[in-house]
């Protein structure tokens, strides 16, 4: 699996602005982000910027969100 970031620039409160995700593909990254969406809505993640940052070398084998940027209002 690989380490990715996904983020958007549409400012909102009570919304996720981005995530660091461990996944097998960009599609999995987008689906994980949509799965926990808040007030930003699911659709924002379809056009959000995804970047790959390297290999994940630990023991977990299922895709997961490592950390998130959440703007509380």
C-alpha positions as CSV (number, residue, x, y, z in Angstrom):
1,X,0.0,0.0,0.0
2,X,1.0,3.6,-0.4
3,X,0.6,6.8,1.6
4,X,-1.5,9.5,0.0
5,X,-2.9,12.9,0.9
6,X,-6.2,14.2,-0.3
7,X,-7.3,17.8,0.2
8,X,-9.7,20.5,-1.1
9,X,-9.7,24.3,-0.8
10,X,-13.4,25.0,-0.3
11,X,-13.4,26.5,3.1
12,X,-16.3,25.5,5.4
13,X,-16.8,24.9,9.1
14,X,-17.6,21.5,10.6
15,X,-15.9,20.0,7.6
16,X,-12.9,17.9,6.7
17,X,-10.4,19.8,4.7
18,X,-8.1,16.9,4.0
19,X,-6.8,13.5,5.1
20,X,-3.6,11.4,5.1
21,X,-4.6,8.0,3.9
22,X,-2.9,4.6,3.5
23,X,-4.5,2.8,0.5
24,X,-3.8,0.8,-2.7
25,X,-5.2,3.4,-5.2
26,X,-6.5,6.9,-5.6
27,X,-10.0,5.5,-6.0
28,X,-9.7,3.9,-2.5
29,X,-8.5,7.3,-1.1
30,X,-11.5,9.1,-2.5
31,X,-13.9,6.4,-1.2
32,X,-12.5,6.6,2.3
33,X,-12.8,10.4,2.3
34,X,-16.4,10.2,1.1
35,X,-17.2,7.6,3.8
36,X,-16.5,10.0,6.7
37,X,-17.6,13.3,5.0
38,X,-19.2,16.0,7.2
39,X,-20.6,19.4,6.1
40,X,-18.3,19.5,3.1
41,X,-20.4,16.7,1.5
42,X,-19.3,13.7,-0.5
43,X,-19.0,15.3,-3.9
44,X,-16.1,17.6,-2.9
45,X,-13.8,14.5,-2.8
46,X,-14.4,13.7,-6.4
47,X,-12.4,16.7,-7.5
48,X,-10.0,17.0,-4.5
49,X,-6.3,16.9,-5.1
50,X,-4.6,13.6,-4.4
51,X,-0.9,13.1,-4.0
52,X,1.2,10.0,-3.5
53,X,4.0,10.3,-0.9
54,X,5.6,6.8,-0.7
55,X,5.2,3.2,0.5
56,X,3.5,2.1,3.7
57,X,5.7,-0.5,5.3
58,X,3.9,-1.4,8.6
59,X,1.7,-4.4,9.4
60,X,-1.8,-3.2,8.5
61,X,-3.2,-4.6,5.3
62,X,-6.6,-2.8,5.0
63,X,-6.8,0.8,3.7
64,X,-7.3,3.4,6.5
65,X,-7.3,7.1,7.3
66,X,-4.1,7.9,9.2
67,X,-5.0,11.5,10.2
68,X,-7.4,14.3,9.2
69,X,-7.7,18.0,9.1
70,X,-11.1,19.0,10.5
71,X,-12.4,22.6,10.8
72,X,-14.8,22.8,13.7
73,X,-17.2,25.7,13.8
